[in-house]
Amino acid sequence: MVNITEFTSRLKKVIDFHQLTASMFADKIGVQRSSISHILSGRNKPSLDFILKVIAEFDEVDMYWLLNGKGTFPKNTNTPTPSLLNIETKSNEKNIERIVVFYNDGTFAEFKK
């Protein structure tokens, strides 16, 4: 279960991190300003829709951190991701020679290993 006092504290960290007022934050995530006021005061608990709007608008907010304090804020977005061009295949399989990206304007880009 979500501890509303701790949730409110974490929500305030998000608002402060982005240097927003409660009203600006409400406008940014698309909820009524009174909703933010009621959540920050502890009068109301956040809905699932509210949580989803926050994490959709702010990529650096981890849902688990926001709900129960586990994880980090801002979440680590610098985790290395494997490059398509560096993927190794088994020696008896086909290897990637090139990748072609087609854009909706009719142009394309070609990438060779």
Secondary structure, DSSP 8 states (H G I E B T S, - for coil): ---HHHHHHHHHHHHHHTT--HHHHHHHHT--HHHHHHHHHTSS---HHHHHHHHHH-TT--HHHHHHS-S-SS---------GGG----TTS----EEEEE-TTS-EEEEE-
